[in-house]
């Protein structure tokens, strides 16, 4: 119990990362990053990949300031890149990216185009109101998707898609099942020429 309390206190007291998109590039802890190649950076207690136009959280969630009124929260596994009129979200993992704004949640297949609007955010072709946008990978532990998968497997088993152990049949071979092939017989193996490392007999 004490270890949990110490870990929670350490997480609360850890310095927050100062990461923000600016017109000239990406600013990480006061240092402007303008290069095209992704570099590993430390910001507070966060570890991230950063270039002049993109950023990806590696270890923990990362708050990115886009303006005084708009903040982006990136979970590990999501990369955001600045485009001409907004941002492009991609993921290394298979599956959709989950976006949360205020109390609304939407999941879209990557890549996803997002732009900042006067009221909040435009994600794909829909607009949402809110100051903070959180992007995360929709994980395997998503209860609804797991429930759907379990129900589909149950239906498949009941419809006969998977044979039940009681319906499976066993084949019995009389003698050696490989004999007709003669590929593994001792006579066939003895007829293979000897090959030395230098190719000679």
C-alpha positions as CSV (number, residue, x, y, z in Angstrom):
1,X,0.0,0.0,0.0
2,X,2.9,2.4,0.9
3,X,4.6,1.7,-2.5
4,X,1.4,2.6,-4.4
5,X,1.1,5.8,-2.4
6,X,4.8,6.7,-3.1
7,X,4.4,5.9,-6.8
8,X,1.2,8.1,-7.0
9,X,3.0,10.9,-5.2
10,X,6.0,10.7,-7.5
11,X,3.8,10.8,-10.6
12,X,2.1,14.0,-9.2
13,X,5.4,15.7,-8.3
14,X,7.1,14.8,-11.6
15,X,7.8,17.9,-13.7
16,X,5.4,18.5,-16.6
17,X,6.7,18.4,-20.1
18,X,6.7,21.8,-21.9
19,X,6.0,20.9,-25.6
20,X,4.3,23.2,-28.0
21,X,3.8,23.6,-31.7
22,X,4.9,27.0,-33.0
23,X,5.1,28.6,-36.4
24,X,8.8,27.9,-36.7
25,X,8.7,24.3,-35.5
26,X,8.2,22.3,-32.3
27,X,9.5,23.7,-29.0
28,X,10.6,21.1,-26.4
29,X,11.6,22.5,-23.0
30,X,12.4,25.9,-24.5
31,X,14.5,24.5,-27.3
32,X,13.2,24.9,-30.9
33,X,13.4,21.7,-33.0
34,X,13.3,22.4,-36.7
35,X,15.0,19.4,-38.3
36,X,13.2,16.8,-40.4
37,X,14.6,13.7,-38.6
38,X,12.9,12.4,-35.5
39,X,15.1,12.6,-32.4
40,X,14.6,11.2,-28.9
41,X,14.0,14.1,-26.5
42,X,13.4,14.2,-22.7
43,X,10.8,16.7,-21.5
44,X,10.1,16.7,-17.8
45,X,9.4,13.1,-17.0
46,X,8.3,12.3,-20.6
47,X,10.3,10.7,-23.4
48,X,9.3,11.6,-26.9
49,X,10.3,11.5,-30.6
50,X,10.4,15.0,-32.0
51,X,11.1,16.7,-35.3
52,X,10.2,20.2,-36.6
53,X,6.8,19.0,-37.7
54,X,5.9,15.9,-35.8
55,X,5.9,14.4,-32.3
56,X,5.2,11.0,-30.7
57,X,5.0,10.1,-27.0
58,X,7.1,7.0,-26.2
59,X,6.7,6.4,-22.4
60,X,3.6,8.2,-21.0
61,X,0.9,10.6,-22.1
62,X,2.2,13.9,-23.4
63,X,0.5,17.3,-23.2
64,X,1.2,19.5,-26.3
65,X,0.1,23.1,-26.4
66,X,-1.2,24.2,-29.8
67,X,-2.5,27.6,-28.6
68,X,-3.5,29.3,-25.4
69,X,-7.0,27.7,-25.7
70,X,-6.2,24.3,-27.3
71,X,-4.2,21.4,-25.8
72,X,-3.5,18.0,-27.3
73,X,-2.9,15.0,-25.1
74,X,-1.0,12.2,-27.0
75,X,-0.9,8.7,-25.6
76,X,2.1,6.5,-26.5
77,X,1.8,4.9,-29.9
78,X,0.3,7.9,-31.6
79,X,2.3,10.3,-33.9
80,X,1.0,13.7,-34.8
81,X,2.4,15.7,-37.7
82,X,1.6,19.2,-38.7
83,X,0.1,19.6,-42.2
84,X,-0.6,22.8,-44.1
85,X,-4.0,23.4,-42.5
86,X,-4.1,21.1,-39.5
87,X,-2.6,17.9,-38.1
88,X,-2.3,14.3,-39.2
89,X,-2.6,11.5,-36.7
90,X,-1.0,8.1,-37.4
91,X,-0.4,5.0,-35.3
92,X,2.1,2.1,-35.5
93,X,-0.4,-0.3,-34.1
94,X,-3.2,-1.9,-36.1
95,X,-6.7,-0.6,-35.3
96,X,-8.5,2.7,-35.0
97,X,-7.3,5.8,-33.2
98,X,-9.6,6.9,-30.3
99,X,-10.2,10.6,-29.9
100,X,-11.9,12.1,-26.8
101,X,-13.2,15.7,-26.7
102,X,-15.1,16.8,-23.6
103,X,-17.4,13.9,-23.0
104,X,-17.6,12.6,-26.6
105,X,-15.5,9.8,-28.0
106,X,-14.9,8.8,-31.7
107,X,-12.7,6.0,-33.2
108,X,-11.4,6.4,-36.7
109,X,-8.9,4.4,-38.8
110,X,-5.5,6.1,-39.3
111,X,-4.4,8.4,-40.8
112,X,-6.9,11.0,-39.4
113,X,-6.9,14.7,-40.3
114,X,-7.6,17.0,-37.4
115,X,-7.8,20.8,-37.4
116,X,-8.4,23.5,-34.8
117,X,-11.7,25.5,-35.1
118,X,-13.0,28.5,-33.2
119,X,-15.2,26.3,-31.1
120,X,-12.9,23.3,-30.7
121,X,-11.8,20.6,-33.2
122,X,-12.7,19.2,-36.6
123,X,-11.9,15.5,-36.6
124,X,-12.4,13.8,-40.0
125,X,-15.6,15.3,-41.3
126,X,-17.2,16.2,-37.9
127,X,-16.8,19.1,-35.6
128,X,-16.5,18.9,-31.8
129,X,-16.6,21.5,-29.0
130,X,-13.8,21.4,-26.4
131,X,-10.5,22.8,-25.3
132,X,-8.6,19.5,-25.0
133,X,-8.3,16.7,-27.4
134,X,-6.9,13.3,-26.3
135,X,-5.7,10.8,-28.9
136,X,-5.0,7.2,-28.0
137,X,-4.8,3.7,-29.5
138,X,-7.9,1.7,-29.1
139,X,-6.5,-1.2,-27.1
140,X,-7.2,-4.9,-26.9
141,X,-8.7,-4.3,-23.5
142,X,-11.6,-2.3,-24.9
143,X,-14.6,-4.0,-23.2
144,X,-17.0,-3.5,-26.0
145,X,-14.8,-4.9,-28.7
146,X,-13.9,-7.9,-26.6
147,X,-17.5,-8.6,-25.9
148,X,-18.3,-8.5,-29.6
149,X,-15.5,-10.9,-30.4
150,X,-16.6,-13.3,-27.8
151,X,-20.2,-13.2,-29.1
152,X,-19.0,-13.8,-32.6
153,X,-16.9,-16.8,-31.6
154,X,-19.9,-18.2,-29.6
155,X,-22.1,-17.9,-32.7
156,X,-19.4,-19.5,-34.9
157,X,-19.1,-22.5,-32.5
158,X,-22.9,-23.0,-32.3
159,X,-23.3,-22.8,-36.1
160,X,-20.7,-25.5,-36.7
161,X,-17.9,-23.4,-37.9
162,X,-15.5,-25.1,-35.5
163,X,-15.8,-28.8,-34.9
164,X,-16.5,-29.8,-31.4
165,X,-14.2,-32.4,-29.7
166,X,-17.0,-35.0,-29.8
167,X,-17.4,-34.6,-33.6
168,X,-13.8,-34.9,-34.6
169,X,-12.6,-38.1,-36.3
170,X,-9.3,-39.9,-36.0
171,X,-7.4,-41.5,-38.9
172,X,-5.6,-44.7,-38.2
173,X,-2.7,-45.7,-40.5
174,X,-1.7,-49.3,-41.0
175,X,2.1,-49.4,-41.2
176,X,4.3,-46.4,-41.9
177,X,2.4,-43.5,-43.5
178,X,5.6,-42.2,-45.1
179,X,6.5,-45.5,-46.9
180,X,4.6,-44.7,-50.2
181,X,6.7,-41.5,-50.6
182,X,10.0,-43.3,-50.3
183,X,11.6,-39.9,-49.7
184,X,12.7,-40.8,-46.2
185,X,13.5,-44.5,-46.7
186,X,17.0,-45.7,-45.9
187,X,17.7,-46.6,-49.6
188,X,16.8,-43.1,-50.8
189,X,19.0,-41.5,-48.2
190,X,22.0,-43.7,-49.1
191,X,21.7,-42.7,-52.8
192,X,22.3,-39.0,-52.0
193,X,25.8,-38.1,-53.0
194,X,28.3,-37.1,-50.4
195,X,28.9,-33.3,-50.5
196,X,32.1,-31.9,-48.9
197,X,32.5,-28.3,-47.9
198,X,34.7,-27.6,-51.0
199,X,32.2,-29.2,-53.3
200,X,34.4,-32.3,-54.1
201,X,33.5,-36.0,-53.6
